[in-house]
């Protein structure tokens, strides 16, 4: 009696789907970052094109170096940083994660420092106020502290803590996109000169991003504990 040879098992098709899912997060982050990136590009065009001085751009035209540095560093940090959330790139032998990190760390530090400088020393435009200044200083300082703690962790070879702190720093940095989305309904409901709604809306955007970052950190930690 001849034995029947079993048919070969069909090839697994979960790898392409997993690969596509791995790119959902960076794609979403890039799309979210495009809002402030395009706004920054428009600001650079305004600064180099001899724009008419208004209440909203007078502080930038009077001292353009901090805002230009902030726009360039924040654009690089938000767009390049999105690719650090792709697991395949982090595991690549060519050292993508390490090489990109050497660019992202100074870009992140410049983003945080120039943001703090502009908050502290630029005149307040209409609609801003003391409360929004405090909110900006708190979250700008939190981003700077997260970057420093992330650097300290990598020096100790503590890769888990390094990833956690860098995730928090990135979440704070890309909150500009979340703020732009939340400010759309805010400007439709409240007058642009009202300071409290604007401060609450921008602070809420930072809190949303940090909450998402903590969710990602906790979810990433589950396989490690298992």
Rosetta constraint file for C-alpha pairs under 8 A:
AtomPair CA 13 CA 17 HARMONIC 7.29 0.50
AtomPair CA 14 CA 18 HARMONIC 6.03 0.50
AtomPair CA 15 CA 19 HARMONIC 6.03 0.50
AtomPair CA 16 CA 20 HARMONIC 6.13 0.50
AtomPair CA 17 CA 21 HARMONIC 6.14 0.50
AtomPair CA 18 CA 22 HARMONIC 6.13 0.50
AtomPair CA 19 CA 23 HARMONIC 6.74 0.50
AtomPair CA 20 CA 24 HARMONIC 6.72 0.50
AtomPair CA 21 CA 25 HARMONIC 7.79 0.50
AtomPair CA 22 CA 86 HARMONIC 5.98 0.50
AtomPair CA 22 CA 87 HARMONIC 7.03 0.50
AtomPair CA 23 CA 27 HARMONIC 6.05 0.50
AtomPair CA 23 CA 86 HARMONIC 6.39 0.50
AtomPair CA 24 CA 28 HARMONIC 6.10 0.50
AtomPair CA 25 CA 29 HARMONIC 6.16 0.50
AtomPair CA 25 CA 82 HARMONIC 7.84 0.50
AtomPair CA 25 CA 85 HARMONIC 7.09 0.50
AtomPair CA 25 CA 86 HARMONIC 7.90 0.50
AtomPair CA 26 CA 30 HARMONIC 6.04 0.50
AtomPair CA 26 CA 82 HARMONIC 4.76 0.50
AtomPair CA 26 CA 83 HARMONIC 5.78 0.50
AtomPair CA 26 CA 85 HARMONIC 6.25 0.50
AtomPair CA 26 CA 86 HARMONIC 6.93 0.50
AtomPair CA 27 CA 31 HARMONIC 6.22 0.50
AtomPair CA 27 CA 82 HARMONIC 7.65 0.50
AtomPair CA 28 CA 32 HARMONIC 6.11 0.50
AtomPair CA 29 CA 33 HARMONIC 6.02 0.50
AtomPair CA 29 CA 78 HARMONIC 7.93 0.50
AtomPair CA 29 CA 79 HARMONIC 7.88 0.50
AtomPair CA 29 CA 82 HARMONIC 5.94 0.50
AtomPair CA 29 CA 174 HARMONIC 7.90 0.50
AtomPair CA 30 CA 34 HARMONIC 6.12 0.50
AtomPair CA 30 CA 78 HARMONIC 7.34 0.50
AtomPair CA 30 CA 79 HARMONIC 5.79 0.50
AtomPair CA 30 CA 82 HARMONIC 6.38 0.50
AtomPair CA 31 CA 35 HARMONIC 7.44 0.50
AtomPair CA 32 CA 174 HARMONIC 7.51 0.50
AtomPair CA 32 CA 177 HARMONIC 5.20 0.50
AtomPair CA 32 CA 178 HARMONIC 7.14 0.50
AtomPair CA 33 CA 37 HARMONIC 6.10 0.50
AtomPair CA 33 CA 75 HARMONIC 7.93 0.50
AtomPair CA 33 CA 78 HARMONIC 6.24 0.50
AtomPair CA 33 CA 79 HARMONIC 6.86 0.50
AtomPair CA 33 CA 174 HARMONIC 6.12 0.50
AtomPair CA 33 CA 176 HARMONIC 7.57 0.50
AtomPair CA 33 CA 177 HARMONIC 5.53 0.50
AtomPair CA 34 CA 38 HARMONIC 5.84 0.50
AtomPair CA 34 CA 177 HARMONIC 7.48 0.50
AtomPair CA 35 CA 39 HARMONIC 6.31 0.50
AtomPair CA 35 CA 176 HARMONIC 7.94 0.50
AtomPair CA 35 CA 177 HARMONIC 5.56 0.50
AtomPair CA 35 CA 180 HARMONIC 7.18 0.50
AtomPair CA 36 CA 40 HARMONIC 5.88 0.50
AtomPair CA 36 CA 176 HARMONIC 6.08 0.50
AtomPair CA 36 CA 177 HARMONIC 5.77 0.50
AtomPair CA 36 CA 180 HARMONIC 7.67 0.50
AtomPair CA 37 CA 41 HARMONIC 6.19 0.50
AtomPair CA 37 CA 71 HARMONIC 7.67 0.50
AtomPair CA 37 CA 75 HARMONIC 5.76 0.50
AtomPair CA 38 CA 42 HARMONIC 6.21 0.50
AtomPair CA 39 CA 43 HARMONIC 6.22 0.50
AtomPair CA 40 CA 44 HARMONIC 6.21 0.50
AtomPair CA 40 CA 71 HARMONIC 5.61 0.50
AtomPair CA 41 CA 45 HARMONIC 6.24 0.50
AtomPair CA 41 CA 71 HARMONIC 7.85 0.50
AtomPair CA 42 CA 46 HARMONIC 6.17 0.50
AtomPair CA 43 CA 47 HARMONIC 6.19 0.50
AtomPair CA 44 CA 48 HARMONIC 6.21 0.50
AtomPair CA 44 CA 68 HARMONIC 6.88 0.50
AtomPair CA 45 CA 49 HARMONIC 5.74 0.50
AtomPair CA 46 CA 50 HARMONIC 6.63 0.50
AtomPair CA 46 CA 51 HARMONIC 5.39 0.50
AtomPair CA 47 CA 51 HARMONIC 6.58 0.50
AtomPair CA 47 CA 60 HARMONIC 7.60 0.50
AtomPair CA 47 CA 61 HARMONIC 6.33 0.50
AtomPair CA 47 CA 64 HARMONIC 7.39 0.50
AtomPair CA 53 CA 57 HARMONIC 6.22 0.50
AtomPair CA 53 CA 58 HARMONIC 5.44 0.50
AtomPair CA 53 CA 61 HARMONIC 7.54 0.50
AtomPair CA 54 CA 58 HARMONIC 5.62 0.50
AtomPair CA 55 CA 125 HARMONIC 6.41 0.50
AtomPair CA 55 CA 126 HARMONIC 7.36 0.50
AtomPair CA 56 CA 125 HARMONIC 5.69 0.50
AtomPair CA 56 CA 126 HARMONIC 7.41 0.50
AtomPair CA 57 CA 61 HARMONIC 6.24 0.50
AtomPair CA 58 CA 62 HARMONIC 6.06 0.50
AtomPair CA 59 CA 63 HARMONIC 6.25 0.50
AtomPair CA 59 CA 64 HARMONIC 7.97 0.50
AtomPair CA 59 CA 122 HARMONIC 6.05 0.50
AtomPair CA 59 CA 123 HARMONIC 6.38 0.50
AtomPair CA 60 CA 64 HARMONIC 4.99 0.50
AtomPair CA 60 CA 67 HARMONIC 6.59 0.50
AtomPair CA 63 CA 67 HARMONIC 7.84 0.50
AtomPair CA 64 CA 68 HARMONIC 5.99 0.50
AtomPair CA 65 CA 69 HARMONIC 6.04 0.50
AtomPair CA 66 CA 70 HARMONIC 6.02 0.50
AtomPair CA 66 CA 114 HARMONIC 5.72 0.50
AtomPair CA 66 CA 117 HARMONIC 7.59 0.50
AtomPair CA 66 CA 118 HARMONIC 6.94 0.50
AtomPair CA 67 CA 71 HARMONIC 6.07 0.50
AtomPair CA 67 CA 114 HARMONIC 7.23 0.50
AtomPair CA 67 CA 118 HARMONIC 7.43 0.50
AtomPair CA 68 CA 72 HARMONIC 6.26 0.50
AtomPair CA 69 CA 73 HARMONIC 6.03 0.50
AtomPair CA 69 CA 110 HARMONIC 7.40 0.50
AtomPair CA 69 CA 111 HARMONIC 7.76 0.50
AtomPair CA 69 CA 114 HARMONIC 7.17 0.50
AtomPair CA 70 CA 74 HARMONIC 5.77 0.50
AtomPair CA 70 CA 110 HARMONIC 6.73 0.50
AtomPair CA 70 CA 111 HARMONIC 5.22 0.50
AtomPair CA 70 CA 114 HARMONIC 5.60 0.50
AtomPair CA 70 CA 115 HARMONIC 6.70 0.50
AtomPair CA 71 CA 75 HARMONIC 5.96 0.50
AtomPair CA 71 CA 111 HARMONIC 7.86 0.50
AtomPair CA 72 CA 76 HARMONIC 6.28 0.50
AtomPair CA 73 CA 77 HARMONIC 5.98 0.50
AtomPair CA 73 CA 107 HARMONIC 4.83 0.50
AtomPair CA 73 CA 108 HARMONIC 6.90 0.50
AtomPair CA 73 CA 110 HARMONIC 6.26 0.50
AtomPair CA 73 CA 111 HARMONIC 5.58 0.50
AtomPair CA 74 CA 78 HARMONIC 5.92 0.50
AtomPair CA 74 CA 107 HARMONIC 6.86 0.50
AtomPair CA 74 CA 108 HARMONIC 7.01 0.50
AtomPair CA 74 CA 110 HARMONIC 8.00 0.50
AtomPair CA 74 CA 111 HARMONIC 5.33 0.50
AtomPair CA 74 CA 173 HARMONIC 7.40 0.50
AtomPair CA 75 CA 79 HARMONIC 6.09 0.50
AtomPair CA 76 CA 80 HARMONIC 5.73 0.50
AtomPair CA 76 CA 81 HARMONIC 7.69 0.50
AtomPair CA 76 CA 104 HARMONIC 7.57 0.50
AtomPair CA 76 CA 107 HARMONIC 6.86 0.50
AtomPair CA 77 CA 81 HARMONIC 5.36 0.50
AtomPair CA 77 CA 104 HARMONIC 5.60 0.50
AtomPair CA 77 CA 107 HARMONIC 5.68 0.50
AtomPair CA 77 CA 108 HARMONIC 5.92 0.50
AtomPair CA 77 CA 111 HARMONIC 7.96 0.50
AtomPair CA 78 CA 82 HARMONIC 6.30 0.50
AtomPair CA 78 CA 170 HARMONIC 7.29 0.50
AtomPair CA 78 CA 173 HARMONIC 7.05 0.50
AtomPair CA 78 CA 174 HARMONIC 6.21 0.50
AtomPair CA 79 CA 83 HARMONIC 7.58 0.50
AtomPair CA 80 CA 84 HARMONIC 7.46 0.50
AtomPair CA 80 CA 100 HARMONIC 7.54 0.50
AtomPair CA 80 CA 104 HARMONIC 7.42 0.50
AtomPair CA 81 CA 85 HARMONIC 7.65 0.50
AtomPair CA 81 CA 100 HARMONIC 7.99 0.50
AtomPair CA 81 CA 104 HARMONIC 6.76 0.50
AtomPair CA 81 CA 170 HARMONIC 7.35 0.50
AtomPair CA 82 CA 86 HARMONIC 7.92 0.50
AtomPair CA 83 CA 89 HARMONIC 7.50 0.50
AtomPair CA 84 CA 89 HARMONIC 7.07 0.50
AtomPair CA 84 CA 90 HARMONIC 6.58 0.50
AtomPair CA 84 CA 97 HARMONIC 6.41 0.50
AtomPair CA 84 CA 100 HARMONIC 7.96 0.50
AtomPair CA 85 CA 90 HARMONIC 7.68 0.50
AtomPair CA 86 CA 90 HARMONIC 6.48 0.50
AtomPair CA 87 CA 91 HARMONIC 6.29 0.50
AtomPair CA 88 CA 92 HARMONIC 6.17 0.50
AtomPair CA 89 CA 96 HARMONIC 6.23 0.50
AtomPair CA 89 CA 97 HARMONIC 6.63 0.50
AtomPair CA 90 CA 95 HARMONIC 7.67 0.50
AtomPair CA 90 CA 96 HARMONIC 6.61 0.50
AtomPair CA 90 CA 97 HARMONIC 5.08 0.50
AtomPair CA 91 CA 95 HARMONIC 7.88 0.50
AtomPair CA 91 CA 97 HARMONIC 7.85 0.50
AtomPair CA 92 CA 96 HARMONIC 6.50 0.50
AtomPair CA 92 CA 97 HARMONIC 7.90 0.50
AtomPair CA 95 CA 99 HARMONIC 6.08 0.50
AtomPair CA 96 CA 100 HARMONIC 5.87 0.50
AtomPair CA 97 CA 101 HARMONIC 5.93 0.50
AtomPair CA 98 CA 102 HARMONIC 6.47 0.50
AtomPair CA 99 CA 103 HARMONIC 6.97 0.50
AtomPair CA 100 CA 104 HARMONIC 6.08 0.50
AtomPair CA 101 CA 105 HARMONIC 5.85 0.50
AtomPair CA 102 CA 106 HARMONIC 7.21 0.50
AtomPair CA 103 CA 107 HARMONIC 6.37 0.50
AtomPair CA 104 CA 108 HARMONIC 5.82 0.50
AtomPair CA 105 CA 109 HARMONIC 6.17 0.50
AtomPair CA 105 CA 147 HARMONIC 7.33 0.50
AtomPair CA 106 CA 110 HARMONIC 6.07 0.50
AtomPair CA 107 CA 111 HARMONIC 6.11 0.50
AtomPair CA 108 CA 112 HARMONIC 6.22 0.50
AtomPair CA 108 CA 147 HARMONIC 7.40 0.50
AtomPair CA 109 CA 113 HARMONIC 6.02 0.50
AtomPair CA 109 CA 144 HARMONIC 6.44 0.50
AtomPair CA 109 CA 147 HARMONIC 7.09 0.50
AtomPair CA 110 CA 114 HARMONIC 5.83 0.50
AtomPair CA 111 CA 115 HARMONIC 5.99 0.50
AtomPair CA 111 CA 173 HARMONIC 7.81 0.50
AtomPair CA 112 CA 116 HARMONIC 6.19 0.50
AtomPair CA 112 CA 140 HARMONIC 5.63 0.50
AtomPair CA 112 CA 141 HARMONIC 7.37 0.50
AtomPair CA 112 CA 143 HARMONIC 6.35 0.50
AtomPair CA 112 CA 144 HARMONIC 5.65 0.50
AtomPair CA 112 CA 173 HARMONIC 7.94 0.50
AtomPair CA 113 CA 117 HARMONIC 6.12 0.50
AtomPair CA 113 CA 140 HARMONIC 7.71 0.50
AtomPair CA 113 CA 144 HARMONIC 7.33 0.50
AtomPair CA 114 CA 118 HARMONIC 6.04 0.50
AtomPair CA 115 CA 119 HARMONIC 6.17 0.50
AtomPair CA 115 CA 140 HARMONIC 6.66 0.50
AtomPair CA 116 CA 120 HARMONIC 6.13 0.50
AtomPair CA 116 CA 136 HARMONIC 7.40 0.50
AtomPair CA 116 CA 137 HARMONIC 6.05 0.50
AtomPair CA 116 CA 140 HARMONIC 5.89 0.50
AtomPair CA 116 CA 141 HARMONIC 7.42 0.50
AtomPair CA 117 CA 121 HARMONIC 5.94 0.50
AtomPair CA 117 CA 122 HARMONIC 7.70 0.50
AtomPair CA 118 CA 122 HARMONIC 5.05 0.50
AtomPair CA 119 CA 133 HARMONIC 6.22 0.50
AtomPair CA 119 CA 136 HARMONIC 6.74 0.50
AtomPair CA 119 CA 137 HARMONIC 6.92 0.50
AtomPair CA 120 CA 133 HARMONIC 7.47 0.50
AtomPair CA 120 CA 137 HARMONIC 7.78 0.50
AtomPair CA 124 CA 128 HARMONIC 5.80 0.50
AtomPair CA 124 CA 129 HARMONIC 6.66 0.50
AtomPair CA 126 CA 192 HARMONIC 7.68 0.50
AtomPair CA 126 CA 193 HARMONIC 5.78 0.50
AtomPair CA 127 CA 192 HARMONIC 5.67 0.50
AtomPair CA 127 CA 193 HARMONIC 4.03 0.50
AtomPair CA 127 CA 194 HARMONIC 5.58 0.50
AtomPair CA 127 CA 195 HARMONIC 5.05 0.50
AtomPair CA 127 CA 198 HARMONIC 7.23 0.50
AtomPair CA 128 CA 132 HARMONIC 6.12 0.50
AtomPair CA 128 CA 133 HARMONIC 7.52 0.50
AtomPair CA 128 CA 193 HARMONIC 7.65 0.50
AtomPair CA 128 CA 195 HARMONIC 5.52 0.50
AtomPair CA 128 CA 198 HARMONIC 7.42 0.50
AtomPair CA 128 CA 199 HARMONIC 7.50 0.50
AtomPair CA 129 CA 133 HARMONIC 6.22 0.50
AtomPair CA 129 CA 195 HARMONIC 5.88 0.50
AtomPair CA 130 CA 134 HARMONIC 6.25 0.50
AtomPair CA 131 CA 135 HARMONIC 6.27 0.50
AtomPair CA 131 CA 195 HARMONIC 7.81 0.50
AtomPair CA 131 CA 196 HARMONIC 7.40 0.50
AtomPair CA 131 CA 199 HARMONIC 6.37 0.50
AtomPair CA 132 CA 136 HARMONIC 6.08 0.50
AtomPair CA 132 CA 195 HARMONIC 7.60 0.50
AtomPair CA 132 CA 196 HARMONIC 7.97 0.50
AtomPair CA 132 CA 198 HARMONIC 7.59 0.50
AtomPair CA 132 CA 199 HARMONIC 4.64 0.50
AtomPair CA 132 CA 200 HARMONIC 7.95 0.50
AtomPair CA 132 CA 202 HARMONIC 7.96 0.50
AtomPair CA 133 CA 137 HARMONIC 6.16 0.50
AtomPair CA 134 CA 138 HARMONIC 6.08 0.50
AtomPair CA 135 CA 139 HARMONIC 6.29 0.50
AtomPair CA 135 CA 199 HARMONIC 7.27 0.50
AtomPair CA 135 CA 203 HARMONIC 6.35 0.50
AtomPair CA 136 CA 140 HARMONIC 5.75 0.50
AtomPair CA 137 CA 141 HARMONIC 5.87 0.50
AtomPair CA 138 CA 142 HARMONIC 6.14 0.50
AtomPair CA 139 CA 143 HARMONIC 6.16 0.50
AtomPair CA 139 CA 172 HARMONIC 7.01 0.50
AtomPair CA 139 CA 206 HARMONIC 7.53 0.50
AtomPair CA 140 CA 144 HARMONIC 6.31 0.50
AtomPair CA 140 CA 172 HARMONIC 7.86 0.50
AtomPair CA 141 CA 145 HARMONIC 6.02 0.50
AtomPair CA 142 CA 146 HARMONIC 6.02 0.50
AtomPair CA 142 CA 169 HARMONIC 7.60 0.50
AtomPair CA 143 CA 147 HARMONIC 6.26 0.50
AtomPair CA 143 CA 168 HARMONIC 7.32 0.50
AtomPair CA 143 CA 169 HARMONIC 4.70 0.50
AtomPair CA 143 CA 170 HARMONIC 7.82 0.50
AtomPair CA 143 CA 172 HARMONIC 6.14 0.50
AtomPair CA 143 CA 173 HARMONIC 7.29 0.50
AtomPair CA 144 CA 148 HARMONIC 6.31 0.50
AtomPair CA 144 CA 169 HARMONIC 7.40 0.50
AtomPair CA 145 CA 149 HARMONIC 6.07 0.50
AtomPair CA 146 CA 150 HARMONIC 5.97 0.50
AtomPair CA 146 CA 165 HARMONIC 5.10 0.50
AtomPair CA 146 CA 166 HARMONIC 6.49 0.50
AtomPair CA 146 CA 168 HARMONIC 6.63 0.50
AtomPair CA 146 CA 169 HARMONIC 5.42 0.50
AtomPair CA 147 CA 151 HARMONIC 6.20 0.50
AtomPair CA 147 CA 165 HARMONIC 6.62 0.50
AtomPair CA 147 CA 166 HARMONIC 6.13 0.50
AtomPair CA 147 CA 169 HARMONIC 6.11 0.50
AtomPair CA 148 CA 152 HARMONIC 6.21 0.50
AtomPair CA 149 CA 153 HARMONIC 6.08 0.50
AtomPair CA 149 CA 162 HARMONIC 7.45 0.50
AtomPair CA 149 CA 165 HARMONIC 6.49 0.50
AtomPair CA 150 CA 154 HARMONIC 6.35 0.50
AtomPair CA 150 CA 161 HARMONIC 6.95 0.50
AtomPair CA 150 CA 162 HARMONIC 4.45 0.50
AtomPair CA 150 CA 163 HARMONIC 7.18 0.50
AtomPair CA 150 CA 164 HARMONIC 7.70 0.50
AtomPair CA 150 CA 165 HARMONIC 5.05 0.50
AtomPair CA 150 CA 166 HARMONIC 5.73 0.50
AtomPair CA 151 CA 155 HARMONIC 6.29 0.50
AtomPair CA 151 CA 162 HARMONIC 6.96 0.50
AtomPair CA 152 CA 156 HARMONIC 6.47 0.50
AtomPair CA 152 CA 162 HARMONIC 7.84 0.50
AtomPair CA 153 CA 157 HARMONIC 6.25 0.50
AtomPair CA 153 CA 158 HARMONIC 5.07 0.50
AtomPair CA 153 CA 159 HARMONIC 6.81 0.50
AtomPair CA 153 CA 161 HARMONIC 5.97 0.50
AtomPair CA 153 CA 162 HARMONIC 5.00 0.50
AtomPair CA 154 CA 158 HARMONIC 5.51 0.50
AtomPair CA 154 CA 159 HARMONIC 5.96 0.50
AtomPair CA 154 CA 162 HARMONIC 5.62 0.50
AtomPair CA 158 CA 162 HARMONIC 6.20 0.50
AtomPair CA 159 CA 163 HARMONIC 6.15 0.50
AtomPair CA 160 CA 164 HARMONIC 6.37 0.50
AtomPair CA 161 CA 165 HARMONIC 6.21 0.50
AtomPair CA 162 CA 166 HARMONIC 6.13 0.50
AtomPair CA 163 CA 167 HARMONIC 6.00 0.50
AtomPair CA 164 CA 168 HARMONIC 6.45 0.50
AtomPair CA 164 CA 217 HARMONIC 6.07 0.50
AtomPair CA 165 CA 169 HARMONIC 6.26 0.50
AtomPair CA 166 CA 170 HARMONIC 6.10 0.50
AtomPair CA 167 CA 171 HARMONIC 6.15 0.50
AtomPair CA 167 CA 213 HARMONIC 6.23 0.50
AtomPair CA 167 CA 217 HARMONIC 7.69 0.50
AtomPair CA 168 CA 172 HARMONIC 6.38 0.50
AtomPair CA 168 CA 210 HARMONIC 6.32 0.50
AtomPair CA 168 CA 213 HARMONIC 5.85 0.50
AtomPair CA 168 CA 214 HARMONIC 7.57 0.50
AtomPair CA 169 CA 173 HARMONIC 6.30 0.50
AtomPair CA 170 CA 174 HARMONIC 6.26 0.50
AtomPair CA 171 CA 175 HARMONIC 6.32 0.50
AtomPair CA 171 CA 206 HARMONIC 7.79 0.50
AtomPair CA 171 CA 209 HARMONIC 5.32 0.50
AtomPair CA 171 CA 210 HARMONIC 5.86 0.50
AtomPair CA 171 CA 212 HARMONIC 7.98 0.50
AtomPair CA 171 CA 213 HARMONIC 6.19 0.50
AtomPair CA 172 CA 206 HARMONIC 6.03 0.50
AtomPair CA 172 CA 209 HARMONIC 6.58 0.50
AtomPair CA 172 CA 210 HARMONIC 6.72 0.50
AtomPair CA 174 CA 178 HARMONIC 7.39 0.50
AtomPair CA 174 CA 209 HARMONIC 7.99 0.50
AtomPair CA 175 CA 179 HARMONIC 6.02 0.50
AtomPair CA 175 CA 205 HARMONIC 6.06 0.50
AtomPair CA 175 CA 206 HARMONIC 5.49 0.50
AtomPair CA 175 CA 209 HARMONIC 6.22 0.50
AtomPair CA 176 CA 180 HARMONIC 6.18 0.50
AtomPair CA 176 CA 205 HARMONIC 7.96 0.50
AtomPair CA 177 CA 181 HARMONIC 6.52 0.50
AtomPair CA 178 CA 182 HARMONIC 6.27 0.50
AtomPair CA 178 CA 205 HARMONIC 5.53 0.50
AtomPair CA 178 CA 206 HARMONIC 7.81 0.50
AtomPair CA 178 CA 209 HARMONIC 7.72 0.50
AtomPair CA 179 CA 183 HARMONIC 5.85 0.50
AtomPair CA 179 CA 201 HARMONIC 7.10 0.50
AtomPair CA 179 CA 202 HARMONIC 5.46 0.50
AtomPair CA 179 CA 205 HARMONIC 5.27 0.50
AtomPair CA 179 CA 206 HARMONIC 7.77 0.50
AtomPair CA 180 CA 184 HARMONIC 6.63 0.50
AtomPair CA 181 CA 185 HARMONIC 7.92 0.50
AtomPair CA 182 CA 186 HARMONIC 6.55 0.50
AtomPair CA 182 CA 201 HARMONIC 6.57 0.50
AtomPair CA 182 CA 202 HARMONIC 7.76 0.50
AtomPair CA 182 CA 205 HARMONIC 7.19 0.50
AtomPair CA 183 CA 187 HARMONIC 5.91 0.50
AtomPair CA 183 CA 198 HARMONIC 7.50 0.50
AtomPair CA 183 CA 201 HARMONIC 6.74 0.50
AtomPair CA 183 CA 202 HARMONIC 7.69 0.50
AtomPair CA 184 CA 188 HARMONIC 6.55 0.50
AtomPair CA 185 CA 189 HARMONIC 6.27 0.50
AtomPair CA 186 CA 190 HARMONIC 5.90 0.50
AtomPair CA 186 CA 197 HARMONIC 7.20 0.50
AtomPair CA 186 CA 198 HARMONIC 7.27 0.50
AtomPair CA 186 CA 201 HARMONIC 7.34 0.50
AtomPair CA 187 CA 191 HARMONIC 6.39 0.50
AtomPair CA 187 CA 192 HARMONIC 6.10 0.50
AtomPair CA 190 CA 194 HARMONIC 6.92 0.50
AtomPair CA 190 CA 197 HARMONIC 7.24 0.50
AtomPair CA 192 CA 198 HARMONIC 7.90 0.50
AtomPair CA 194 CA 198 HARMONIC 6.95 0.50
AtomPair CA 195 CA 199 HARMONIC 6.20 0.50
AtomPair CA 196 CA 200 HARMONIC 6.11 0.50
AtomPair CA 197 CA 201 HARMONIC 5.99 0.50
AtomPair CA 198 CA 202 HARMONIC 6.20 0.50
AtomPair CA 199 CA 203 HARMONIC 6.04 0.50
AtomPair CA 200 CA 204 HARMONIC 5.96 0.50
AtomPair CA 201 CA 205 HARMONIC 6.36 0.50
AtomPair CA 202 CA 206 HARMONIC 6.60 0.50
AtomPair CA 203 CA 207 HARMONIC 6.35 0.50
AtomPair CA 204 CA 208 HARMONIC 6.12 0.50
AtomPair CA 205 CA 209 HARMONIC 6.32 0.50
AtomPair CA 206 CA 210 HARMONIC 6.22 0.50
AtomPair CA 207 CA 211 HARMONIC 6.03 0.50
AtomPair CA 208 CA 212 HARMONIC 6.29 0.50
AtomPair CA 209 CA 213 HARMONIC 6.16 0.50
AtomPair CA 210 CA 214 HARMONIC 6.17 0.50
AtomPair CA 211 CA 215 HARMONIC 6.28 0.50
AtomPair CA 212 CA 216 HARMONIC 6.25 0.50
AtomPair CA 213 CA 217 HARMONIC 6.16 0.50
AtomPair CA 214 CA 218 HARMONIC 6.11 0.50
AtomPair CA 215 CA 219 HARMONIC 6.06 0.50
AtomPair CA 216 CA 220 HARMONIC 5.98 0.50
AtomPair CA 217 CA 221 HARMONIC 6.21 0.50
AtomPair CA 218 CA 222 HARMONIC 6.63 0.50
AtomPair CA 219 CA 223 HARMONIC 7.93 0.50
AtomPair CA 220 CA 224 HARMONIC 7.37 0.50
AtomPair CA 221 CA 225 HARMONIC 6.28 0.50
AtomPair CA 222 CA 226 HARMONIC 6.20 0.50
